[in-house]
Amino acid sequence: MAIVGCLGDVVFTVSDATVRTLDNMSWSGSVRFAAHERHLGDTITEFTGVDPDKITFDITLLADLGVSPMAEADKIGRIMRSGRAVPLTIGTARYGRYRWNITKYTLKSKAFDRSGNLQMAVLSVSLQEYLRG
């Protein structure tokens, strides 16, 4: 089994029996500026700070490849609802300046078996950087 990375205790892996990997990852950052209007003059801007970085990605979950889509969504949901900040590592690289909070997830159902059990889903996860204050 090859470990691709992890988000806290959610491990991204690839093997002949299990596939749980990232797709469509996007990392964004932004800053803030204030605009100060001056009477009869040009508006000046002032740098006021850095916003937390954000990362989004999808995880394709297939029961046929050893992963329970509902169990994985539940695991992500428990981390999110706890408010716990978790590290994100992909390969040998640790992402961000400290840790990440899960701010949102969406489970998109793709296929069910004849008994109504979810067989395939895409789990979209949104993270926001958590910095030590």
N, C-alpha and C positions, 0 to 999 in steps of 0.2 A: 504494500500500500504506500502511495506517495502522498505526503501531506503538502498541500498547496499553500495553506495559510490557516489563520484562525481569527475569529472575532470573539474575544473572551473565550468561553468554553465551546463555541460553535466551531468545529474543525472542518475546513474545506479539504476534501480528500478525493483521490482517484485510485481505483484498483480494478481488478477484473470483476469484482462483485458490487462495488459501491462507487457512485459518482455524485459528488456534492461540490460543485465549483462555481466560481464567480463568472459573470458575464456582464457586458455593458457598463463597466465601472466608469464613473465620472467623478472627478474631484474638482471642487470650485472654491474660490476664496474671493473676498471682497473687503473693501475699506469704506470708511465714512468720511464725508466732507461736509462742513457747514458753510452756508453761503451768507455772507454779511453784506447787506445792502447799505450803501452810503449815500447820503443826501447829495444829489447832483453829481455823483461820481460813479465810477465802476464798482460793481460788486466784487468783493474779494472772497476767496475761499480759504478755509482753514481745515487742515487734516485733523480729525477728531478721534481716530482710532481704527483698529482692525476688527472686523467681524469674525466670528468663529468660522473655520473652514467647514465645508459640507462634502460628503461623499454619498453617492447613490450607486447601487448595483443590483443585479438580478441573480437569483440562484434557481436553476432549473432542477426540479425535484421529481424523480421518477421512481415509483415503487418497484418497478422491474429491475432497477439498478440499486436496490438495497436501501432505499431511503423512504421513510414515511413522510409524505408532504405535510400532513396534519401535525405530526410530532415536531417537525422542524419549525413550522410556523408557531407552534406553542412555545418552543424554546426561545425563539426570537421575541415573542410577545412577553414572556416572563422577564427577560432581561430589560426590555423597554419599560414595562410597568414598574419595575423595581427602581428605575432611575439610576442604576449602577453604570458607571463609566468603565468601559472595557477597552483593552488594547486591540489594535488591528494590525496583523502581520500577514504579509503576502510574500511568499518565498522567504528570503532572508531579510527583507526590508520591513522595518516598523514604520507605519504610516502616522503622520501627524506629530505634533510636538509633545503630546502626552497620551490622552485616551479619547474615546468617542462615546457619545450617548446615542442610542437608537431613538430617533424621534418619530418614526413612522414605518409601518410595513403594510404591504398589500399582497394578499395571496390570490393569484389569478388561476382559477381552476381550468384545466385543459382537457382532462379525460377522467371518466369514472368507469369502474368495472360493472358487471351486470348486477352486482349486489348493492351498488351505490357508493362503494368505497372510492375515495379519491386516489387515482393512480398516477396522475401527472399534473404538476402545477408549476407556476413561476412565482417565486417569492421575491418581491421588490422591497429593498431595505434602504432607508434614508438615515444617515448618521450626521451628527453635528459634533464638532470638536469640543472637547471638555479640557479646559486648562486649569492647572493648579493656581489658586488665587493667592 
